[in-house]
Amino acid sequence: MTIWHRLHDLVCGEGRQCMPGEADAPLSAALRQEEYEALRLSIGLRLIACLVIAVLLTIELHWPLVLNYYGYIAALAASGYVQLVVRRPALKQPWMDWAFPLVDMGILVAGIVLPNPLDPNPLPPPMHLGFDTVLDLVLFVVLAGLGQSARVMLFSTLAAVLAWAAGTLYVVSQPGVTFHSFTDNLIDITTPERLAYLLDPWNVRVGEFIPRLVLIGLIGMILTVGVLRSRHLIARQLEAERARRNLSRHFSPHIAETLAQMDDPLGQVKQLEAVVLFADLVSFTQLADDLSPQQTVALLRDVHQRLARAVAEHRGTLDKYLGDGIMASFGTPEPGPRDASAALLSARCMLREIEALNQQRKLLRQSPLTLAIGLHYGPLTLGNIGDESRVEYALIGETVNVAHRLEQMTRALGTPICVSQAFVDKLAEETRGDLTCLRDLVALQPQAIRGLRDHMVIWIQQRAAPFASDSGAPEAAPTIH
């Protein structure tokens, strides 16, 4: 385990699983993009800081002494622009993480310690290290912390420490400059001697040099820890978003959102009234006997995609795939104002999708597909079933069974759609009694439904039956014995 990983474990406390590796390309790419967006913010603030520093220097130094420092400020601004160009996610290379901090800190320290060629009366070199000039380095270290990269933050800190140390050694190497501190106890030194030492313009005090390096290092390390925490939280957020997307592949988006917000593994049980839809291909088993396994799976994927799209376009919830069919609900996990209308539109859309598929199959001289659909409205119980290690979000209740029975009855009744009277009543409630949308359906006398004690009035769509009158009144219900 490297020092870098140990530092991450110490700060984040949850191991390195939130630090994406090369195998986790999408998460790594997302983090690189986030780093670049943060870099843009950092460079923007750098330009503002450079402008402010230029204004302050102009007020303090006047013309023409300030021209020397305009060059350093322009160099820092140019370095920021170059970083925006070359540190894009697609172009960035590892060497950039340490090269640019060295360049930036080098420019800063050079502007601080090098003599101003336009100054006819230069100050002693050690005085360049005063006037709180070290804060300029601290400012750029803080700006590096906005880049959301702990490595860049750490390299910027090391670059600031090395650049300040190099600049101090350069000053010490100038003629007439001394570099020493008190060797005696301060109690034994008189006040005049102490003042003479502190005010000596040609002496670089060890007692100031080392604490400044330590200060830069401490500020940089604290910011590095902060960036690590921030990066850790970003990684967890991206992981949660990816988990939510993966969850939506197994559940409808509505259900996935509900599951993602659950703190309890089994969640709460909910009771409501909704529409349940079953759709299934008729005689698909016989059709599959003439197909290879690859052809069978390809056909099922095509059918499932079409049926799922019909559900999603009408804000339904795809609850599960059932071999060659699906189970969907409308009004879960929260009821809507037009759940029955949406379910009927979805059912008709499914039939159009299968008809479009049959047109393609006809050109290939393949057998047509027949879709059977059952719809029922009634009370449901929603909740997770299973245990804490594996759960399944399920719809439970007699409504589910009735919808399934209606779908199965379409074979004997010779109809693609079979709906219950309860569904029609709900549709009438939503449309304020306007049942024009059911003009191609007819009501049958009460039928026996397997599993139910009482008979039920059902409505069916006759494949070749003429539409009802424009008034929307259904035709006389035929008797089915």
C-alpha positions as CSV (number, residue, x, y, z in Angstrom):
1,M,0.0,0.0,0.0
2,T,1.5,3.3,-1.1
3,I,1.7,6.4,1.1
4,W,-0.9,8.0,-1.1
5,H,-3.4,5.2,-0.5
6,R,-2.7,5.3,3.2
7,L,-3.4,9.0,3.3
8,H,-6.7,8.5,1.5
9,D,-7.7,5.7,3.9
10,L,-6.8,7.9,6.9
11,V,-8.9,10.8,5.6
12,C,-11.9,9.1,4.0
13,G,-12.1,6.1,6.4
14,E,-13.7,3.8,3.9
15,G,-10.8,2.3,2.0
16,R,-9.9,2.9,-1.7
17,Q,-13.1,1.5,-3.3
18,C,-14.2,5.0,-4.0
19,M,-11.0,5.9,-5.8
20,P,-11.6,4.7,-9.4
21,G,-9.0,2.7,-11.1
22,E,-8.2,2.1,-14.8
23,A,-10.9,-0.6,-14.9
24,D,-13.6,1.9,-13.9
25,A,-13.4,4.0,-17.0
26,P,-16.8,5.8,-16.8
27,L,-16.2,6.9,-13.2
28,S,-12.6,8.0,-13.9
29,A,-13.8,10.0,-17.0
30,A,-16.5,11.7,-14.9
31,L,-13.9,12.6,-12.3
32,R,-11.5,14.0,-14.9
33,Q,-14.2,16.1,-16.4
34,E,-15.1,17.4,-12.9
35,E,-11.4,18.2,-12.3
36,Y,-11.3,20.2,-15.5
37,E,-14.4,22.2,-14.7
38,A,-12.9,23.0,-11.3
39,L,-9.7,24.0,-13.1
40,R,-11.6,26.4,-15.2
41,L,-13.0,28.0,-12.0
42,S,-9.5,28.1,-10.4
43,I,-8.0,29.8,-13.5
44,G,-10.8,32.3,-13.6
45,L,-10.2,33.3,-10.0
46,R,-6.4,33.4,-10.8
47,L,-7.0,36.0,-13.5
48,I,-9.1,38.1,-11.1
49,A,-6.3,37.8,-8.4
50,C,-3.7,38.9,-11.0
51,L,-5.8,41.9,-11.9
52,V,-6.2,42.9,-8.3
53,I,-2.5,42.5,-7.6
54,A,-1.6,44.6,-10.7
55,V,-3.9,47.4,-9.4
56,L,-2.3,47.3,-5.9
57,L,1.2,47.3,-7.3
58,T,0.3,50.2,-9.6
59,I,-0.9,52.2,-6.7
60,E,2.1,51.4,-4.5
61,L,5.0,51.5,-7.0
62,H,3.8,53.9,-9.7
63,W,5.4,54.2,-13.1
64,P,7.8,52.8,-14.4
65,L,8.8,50.5,-11.5
66,V,5.6,48.6,-11.8
67,L,6.4,47.5,-15.4
68,N,8.7,44.9,-14.2
69,Y,5.9,43.2,-12.2
70,Y,3.4,43.5,-15.1
71,G,5.7,41.0,-16.9
72,Y,5.4,38.4,-14.1
73,I,1.7,38.9,-13.7
74,A,1.3,38.4,-17.5
75,A,3.3,35.2,-17.3
76,L,1.1,33.8,-14.6
77,A,-2.0,34.7,-16.6
78,A,-0.5,33.1,-19.7
79,S,0.4,29.9,-17.7
80,G,-3.3,29.7,-16.6
81,Y,-4.5,30.0,-20.2
82,V,-2.0,27.3,-21.4
83,Q,-3.3,25.0,-18.6
84,L,-6.9,25.4,-19.8
85,V,-5.8,24.4,-23.3
86,V,-3.5,21.4,-22.6
87,R,-5.1,20.0,-19.4
88,R,-8.3,19.0,-21.0
89,P,-9.5,15.5,-20.1
90,A,-8.6,14.1,-23.5
91,L,-5.1,15.7,-23.6
92,K,-4.0,15.7,-20.0
93,Q,-0.8,13.8,-19.1
94,P,0.5,12.9,-15.6
95,W,3.6,15.1,-15.9
96,M,1.3,18.2,-16.1
97,D,0.3,17.7,-12.4
98,W,3.8,18.7,-11.2
99,A,5.2,20.7,-14.1
100,F,2.6,23.5,-14.1
101,P,2.8,24.0,-10.3
102,L,6.6,24.3,-10.5
103,V,6.2,26.8,-13.3
104,D,3.6,28.9,-11.5
105,M,5.5,28.9,-8.2
106,G,8.8,29.6,-10.0
107,I,7.3,32.7,-11.7
108,L,5.9,33.9,-8.3
109,V,9.2,33.6,-6.4
110,A,11.2,35.0,-9.3
111,G,9.0,38.1,-9.2
112,I,9.6,38.4,-5.5
113,V,13.3,37.8,-5.1
114,L,14.9,39.0,-8.3
115,P,15.9,42.7,-8.4
116,N,13.9,45.2,-10.4
117,P,16.0,46.4,-13.3
118,L,14.0,49.6,-13.5
119,D,14.7,50.5,-9.8
120,P,17.7,52.9,-9.6
121,N,17.8,52.6,-5.8
122,P,17.3,48.9,-5.0
123,L,16.7,47.7,-1.5
124,P,18.9,45.1,0.2
125,P,17.9,41.6,-1.2
126,P,16.7,40.2,2.2
127,M,14.0,42.9,2.3
128,H,12.3,41.3,-0.8
129,L,11.4,38.4,1.5
130,G,9.5,40.7,3.8
131,F,6.3,42.6,3.3
132,D,4.3,39.4,3.6
133,T,5.3,38.4,0.1
134,V,5.0,34.8,1.2
135,L,1.2,35.3,1.2
136,D,1.3,35.4,-2.6
137,L,2.5,31.8,-2.6
138,V,-0.2,30.8,-0.1
139,L,-2.8,32.5,-2.4
140,F,-1.8,30.3,-5.3
141,V,-1.7,27.2,-3.2
142,V,-5.3,27.9,-2.1
143,L,-6.3,28.4,-5.8
144,A,-4.8,25.0,-6.6
145,G,-7.1,23.5,-4.0
146,L,-10.1,24.4,-6.2
147,G,-8.9,22.0,-8.9
148,Q,-10.5,18.9,-7.2
149,S,-7.2,17.0,-7.7
150,A,-5.4,16.0,-4.5
151,R,-2.3,15.2,-6.5
152,V,-2.2,18.7,-8.0
153,M,-2.8,20.1,-4.6
154,L,0.1,18.2,-3.1
155,F,2.4,19.0,-5.9
156,S,1.5,22.7,-5.7
157,T,2.4,22.6,-2.0
158,L,5.7,20.9,-2.6
159,A,6.4,23.4,-5.5
160,A,5.7,26.3,-3.2
161,V,8.0,25.0,-0.5
162,L,10.8,24.3,-3.0
163,A,10.4,27.6,-4.8
164,W,10.4,29.6,-1.6
165,A,13.4,27.7,-0.3
166,A,15.3,28.2,-3.6
167,G,14.4,31.9,-3.6
168,T,15.6,32.3,-0.1
169,L,18.9,30.6,-0.9
170,Y,19.3,32.9,-3.9
171,V,18.9,35.9,-1.6
172,V,21.4,34.4,0.9
173,S,23.9,33.9,-1.9
174,Q,24.0,37.7,-2.8
175,P,27.0,39.7,-1.6
176,G,26.7,41.2,1.8
177,V,23.8,39.1,2.9
178,T,24.0,37.1,6.2
179,F,22.0,34.1,7.3
180,H,22.1,33.5,11.0
181,S,20.0,33.6,14.1
182,F,20.6,34.1,17.9
183,T,23.0,31.6,19.4
184,D,22.5,32.8,23.0
185,N,19.4,32.8,25.2
186,L,17.2,35.8,24.4
187,I,17.1,36.6,28.2
188,D,20.8,37.4,28.0
189,I,20.4,39.8,25.0
190,T,19.6,43.4,25.6
191,T,16.7,45.1,23.9
192,P,19.0,47.3,21.6
193,E,20.8,44.1,20.5
194,R,17.6,42.4,19.8
195,L,16.2,45.3,17.8
196,A,19.4,45.6,15.8
197,Y,19.1,41.9,14.9
198,L,15.4,42.2,13.9
199,L,15.9,45.4,11.9
200,D,19.1,44.4,10.1
201,P,18.2,44.7,6.4
202,W,21.1,42.5,5.2
203,N,20.3,39.5,7.4
204,V,18.0,36.6,6.5
205,R,16.7,35.2,9.8
206,V,16.5,31.5,10.2
207,G,13.6,32.0,12.6
208,E,11.5,33.4,9.8
209,F,12.7,31.2,6.9
210,I,11.8,27.8,8.5
211,P,8.4,28.8,10.0
212,R,7.3,30.2,6.6
213,L,8.1,26.9,4.9
214,V,6.2,25.0,7.6
215,L,3.3,27.4,7.2
216,I,3.1,26.8,3.5
217,G,3.4,23.0,4.0
218,L,0.7,22.9,6.7
219,I,-1.8,25.0,4.7
220,G,-1.1,22.9,1.6
221,M,-1.6,19.6,3.5
222,I,-4.9,20.8,5.1
223,L,-6.2,21.8,1.6
224,T,-5.0,18.4,0.3
225,V,-7.0,16.6,2.9
226,G,-10.0,18.8,2.0
227,V,-9.7,18.0,-1.7
228,L,-9.4,14.3,-0.9
229,R,-12.6,14.5,1.1
230,S,-14.3,16.4,-1.7
231,R,-13.1,14.0,-4.3
232,H,-14.3,11.1,-2.1
233,L,-17.8,12.6,-1.9
234,I,-17.9,13.2,-5.6
235,A,-16.9,9.6,-6.3
236,R,-19.6,8.4,-3.9
237,Q,-22.2,10.6,-5.6
238,L,-21.2,9.3,-9.0
239,E,-21.3,5.7,-7.7
240,A,-24.8,6.3,-6.3
241,E,-25.9,7.7,-9.7
242,R,-24.4,4.8,-11.5
243,A,-26.2,2.4,-9.1
244,R,-29.4,4.2,-9.7
245,R,-28.9,3.8,-13.5
246,N,-28.2,0.1,-13.1
247,L,-31.2,-0.2,-10.9
248,S,-33.4,1.4,-13.6
249,R,-32.3,-1.4,-15.9
250,H,-34.0,-3.9,-13.7
251,F,-37.0,-1.7,-12.6
252,S,-39.1,1.0,-14.0
253,P,-37.6,4.5,-13.4
254,H,-40.5,5.2,-11.0
255,I,-39.7,2.1,-9.0
256,A,-36.0,2.6,-9.2
257,E,-36.3,6.1,-7.8
258,T,-38.5,4.8,-4.9
259,L,-36.0,2.0,-4.2
260,A,-33.1,4.3,-4.3
261,Q,-34.6,6.5,-1.6
262,M,-35.3,3.6,0.8
263,D,-33.2,3.4,3.9
264,D,-34.9,0.2,5.1
265,P,-33.8,-2.7,2.9
266,L,-37.4,-4.0,2.9
267,G,-39.0,-0.6,2.8
268,Q,-42.6,0.3,3.6
269,V,-45.7,-1.5,2.4
270,K,-48.1,0.7,0.4
271,Q,-51.7,0.1,-0.6
272,L,-53.4,1.9,-3.5
273,E,-55.6,1.4,-6.5
274,A,-54.0,1.2,-9.9
275,V,-54.3,-0.4,-13.4
276,V,-52.5,-3.7,-14.1
277,L,-51.7,-4.7,-17.7
278,F,-50.5,-8.1,-18.9
279,A,-49.3,-8.5,-22.5
280,D,-48.2,-11.8,-23.9
281,L,-47.4,-13.3,-27.3
282,V,-49.9,-16.0,-28.4
283,S,-48.4,-19.4,-29.2
284,F,-44.8,-18.2,-29.0
285,T,-43.6,-21.5,-27.7
286,Q,-44.6,-23.2,-31.0
287,L,-43.0,-20.4,-33.0
288,A,-39.8,-20.6,-31.0
289,D,-39.5,-24.3,-31.9
290,D,-38.6,-23.3,-35.4
291,L,-36.0,-20.7,-34.3
292,S,-32.4,-21.1,-33.1
293,P,-31.7,-19.9,-29.5
294,Q,-30.0,-16.8,-30.9
295,Q,-33.0,-16.0,-33.1
296,T,-35.4,-16.6,-30.2
297,V,-33.5,-14.2,-27.9
298,A,-33.2,-11.6,-30.6
299,L,-36.9,-11.7,-31.3
300,L,-37.8,-11.5,-27.6
301,R,-35.5,-8.5,-27.2
302,D,-37.2,-6.7,-30.1
303,V,-40.6,-7.4,-28.7
304,H,-39.7,-6.5,-25.2
305,Q,-38.1,-3.2,-26.4
306,R,-41.3,-2.3,-28.3
307,L,-43.6,-3.2,-25.4
308,A,-41.4,-1.4,-22.8
309,R,-41.3,1.7,-25.0
310,A,-45.1,1.7,-25.2
311,V,-45.3,1.6,-21.4
312,A,-42.7,4.3,-20.8
313,E,-44.2,6.7,-23.4
314,H,-47.4,6.7,-21.4
315,R,-45.8,7.0,-17.9
316,G,-46.4,3.5,-16.9
317,T,-44.3,1.2,-14.7
318,L,-42.8,-1.8,-16.3
319,D,-42.9,-4.3,-13.4
320,K,-41.3,-7.4,-14.9
321,Y,-40.7,-9.4,-18.1
322,L,-42.5,-12.7,-18.2
323,G,-40.8,-14.7,-20.9
324,D,-42.5,-13.6,-24.0
325,G,-44.6,-11.0,-22.3
326,I,-44.6,-8.2,-19.7
327,M,-46.5,-7.0,-16.7
328,A,-47.0,-3.3,-16.3
329,S,-48.9,-1.0,-14.0
330,F,-50.3,2.5,-14.3
331,G,-50.7,4.5,-11.1
332,T,-47.7,3.1,-9.2
333,P,-45.9,4.0,-7.1
334,E,-48.1,7.1,-7.0
335,P,-51.6,7.3,-8.6
336,G,-52.2,9.8,-11.4
337,P,-55.3,11.6,-12.7
338,R,-55.5,9.5,-15.9
339,D,-54.0,6.1,-15.2
340,A,-56.8,4.1,-17.0
341,S,-56.6,6.4,-20.1
342,A,-52.8,6.0,-20.2
343,A,-53.1,2.2,-19.8
344,L,-55.5,2.0,-22.7
345,L,-53.3,4.2,-24.9
346,S,-50.3,2.1,-24.0
347,A,-52.2,-1.2,-24.9
348,R,-53.2,0.2,-28.3
349,C,-49.6,1.4,-28.9
350,M,-48.4,-2.1,-28.1
351,L,-50.7,-3.5,-30.8
352,R,-49.4,-1.0,-33.3
353,E,-45.8,-1.9,-32.5
354,I,-46.5,-5.6,-33.0
355,E,-48.3,-4.8,-36.3
356,A,-45.3,-2.8,-37.4
357,L,-43.1,-5.7,-36.5
358,N,-45.3,-8.1,-38.5
359,Q,-44.9,-5.9,-41.6
360,Q,-41.2,-6.4,-41.3
361,R,-41.6,-10.1,-40.7
362,K,-44.0,-10.4,-43.7
363,L,-41.2,-9.1,-46.0
364,L,-39.0,-11.8,-44.7
365,R,-41.8,-14.4,-45.1
366,Q,-41.9,-15.0,-41.4
367,S,-45.0,-16.0,-39.4
368,P,-46.9,-13.0,-37.9
369,L,-47.0,-12.4,-34.1
370,T,-50.2,-12.1,-32.1
371,L,-50.3,-10.1,-28.9
372,A,-52.9,-10.6,-26.1
373,I,-53.5,-7.9,-23.5
374,G,-55.5,-7.9,-20.3
375,L,-56.4,-4.8,-18.2
376,H,-57.9,-4.6,-14.8
377,Y,-58.3,-1.8,-12.2
378,G,-58.4,-2.4,-8.5
379,P,-56.6,-2.4,-5.1
380,L,-52.9,-3.4,-5.0
381,T,-50.3,-3.9,-2.3
382,L,-46.8,-2.6,-3.2
383,G,-43.6,-3.5,-1.3
384,N,-40.4,-5.4,-1.3
385,I,-40.5,-9.1,-0.7
386,G,-37.5,-11.3,0.1
387,D,-34.9,-10.8,2.8
388,E,-32.3,-8.2,3.5
389,S,-29.8,-9.9,1.2
390,R,-32.1,-9.9,-1.8
391,V,-35.3,-8.2,-2.4
392,E,-37.8,-7.9,-5.2
393,Y,-40.3,-5.0,-5.6
394,A,-43.6,-6.7,-6.1
395,L,-47.3,-5.9,-6.8
396,I,-49.5,-8.2,-4.8
397,G,-53.3,-8.6,-4.8
398,E,-56.3,-10.0,-6.6
399,T,-56.1,-7.2,-9.2
400,V,-52.9,-8.8,-10.5
401,N,-54.5,-12.2,-10.8
402,V,-57.6,-10.9,-12.5
403,A,-55.5,-8.9,-15.1
404,H,-53.5,-12.1,-15.8
405,R,-56.7,-14.1,-16.2
406,L,-58.2,-11.6,-18.6
407,E,-55.1,-11.7,-20.8
408,Q,-55.4,-15.6,-20.8
409,M,-59.1,-15.4,-21.8
410,T,-58.3,-13.5,-25.0
411,R,-57.4,-16.8,-26.7
412,A,-60.8,-18.3,-26.2
413,L,-62.6,-15.0,-27.0
414,G,-60.6,-14.4,-30.1
415,T,-59.7,-10.8,-29.1
416,P,-56.4,-8.9,-28.7
417,I,-57.7,-6.9,-25.7
418,C,-59.8,-7.9,-22.8
419,V,-60.6,-5.4,-20.1
420,S,-62.7,-5.5,-16.9
421,Q,-65.8,-3.5,-16.1
422,A,-63.8,-2.0,-13.1
423,F,-61.3,-0.7,-15.6
424,V,-64.1,0.8,-17.8
425,D,-65.7,2.4,-14.8
426,K,-62.4,4.0,-13.9
427,L,-62.0,5.2,-17.5
428,A,-65.5,6.7,-17.5
429,E,-64.6,8.5,-14.2
430,E,-61.4,10.0,-15.8
431,T,-63.2,11.0,-19.1
432,R,-66.4,12.2,-17.3
433,G,-68.5,9.5,-19.0
434,D,-67.1,9.9,-22.5
435,L,-66.3,6.3,-23.6
436,T,-65.6,7.1,-27.3
437,C,-62.2,5.6,-26.8
438,L,-63.9,2.2,-26.3
439,R,-66.0,2.4,-29.5
440,D,-64.2,-0.7,-30.9
441,L,-64.9,-2.7,-27.8
442,V,-68.0,-4.5,-26.8
443,A,-69.3,-5.6,-23.4
444,L,-70.0,-9.2,-22.8
445,Q,-72.4,-10.7,-20.3
446,P,-70.9,-11.6,-17.0
447,Q,-68.2,-14.2,-17.4
448,A,-66.7,-16.7,-15.0
449,I,-63.1,-15.7,-14.1
450,R,-61.0,-18.5,-12.8
451,G,-60.2,-17.9,-9.2
452,L,-63.1,-15.6,-8.6
453,R,-66.4,-16.5,-7.0
454,D,-68.5,-14.0,-8.8
455,H,-68.9,-13.5,-12.5
456,M,-67.5,-10.3,-14.1
457,V,-68.6,-8.1,-17.0
458,I,-65.7,-7.8,-19.4
459,W,-65.1,-5.8,-22.6
460,I,-63.3,-7.2,-25.6
461,Q,-62.0,-5.8,-28.9
462,Q,-63.3,-7.7,-31.9
463,R,-60.6,-8.0,-34.5
464,A,-62.9,-7.3,-37.5
465,A,-65.8,-5.7,-35.6
466,P,-67.1,-2.4,-36.9
467,F,-66.8,0.7,-34.7
468,A,-69.7,1.7,-32.5
469,S,-71.8,4.7,-33.4
470,D,-70.3,8.2,-33.1
471,S,-72.3,8.7,-29.9
472,G,-69.8,6.4,-28.2
473,A,-72.6,4.0,-27.0
474,P,-71.4,0.4,-27.2
475,E,-73.1,-2.1,-29.4
476,A,-75.4,-4.8,-27.9
477,A,-73.3,-7.1,-25.8
478,P,-73.2,-10.6,-27.4
479,T,-73.7,-13.6,-25.1
480,I,-70.7,-15.9,-24.7
481,H,-71.7,-19.3,-23.3
